[in-house]
């Protein structure tokens, strides 16, 4: 499965929130549904890079389309957590290629075989299409594709630029301890950013402290909160000024390198310029 092939294929990405885990369903972007809903039926197939296929039902809730039955098993099998990002590329006949990145922006290792508790289906797509056509006769809501989707109308979704940016950042090898984060709406709405708890334990003092975020010859003091009871650490006070003054935006891929005690050098790659493969220092 090559996620970069078919650049005109409709794509979208979803950020996993805590309520996504709690509600055991995932909403499909309304813009995608409005443009490509006629390509879908009442169920879709999610294919991950390992080749495993997962059948998931689509739910219509007051015009909002959700991944429902089957999503819980998919989510549990790949241990989806708050902060993960999932990239979807529509292929054909209600099939999506799916790539999963963890909270650091790194693509996960996909289990070779699913648990016996979960049902993974290798589908005969022609038979599946015929069954879906029969099921959809007389039904309202999302209709099965009656003719090939027009690739010229494909959605230029943000995943087509964010995922290559992640790949570019993965090619940046540091001699220092480092981690990466993808700027999410929550980070800029609440002006704080969770960082890997294990990184703080291993490379910084295990306590609340002030660290410096450095870009070029300037540094911003930022409070690093350390919560051992909940295995959580985050950048908070001062992060707002840092993000605003460096024009950080949702989708930016940030690399943090611990170059000396309590000093994190920050480089970031903006999706809009990922083709240049140049980190902003």
Helices and strands as residue ranges (DSSP letters): E 11-15, H 18-23, E 26-27, H 30-36, G 37-39, E 43-48, E 53-61, E 64-67, H 71-77, E 85-90, E 95-101, H 125-136, G 151-153, H 159-170, E 178-182, H 185-190, E 193-195, H 197-203, E 209-215, E 218-227, G 228-230, E 232-235, H 239-245, E 253-260, E 263-269, G 271-276
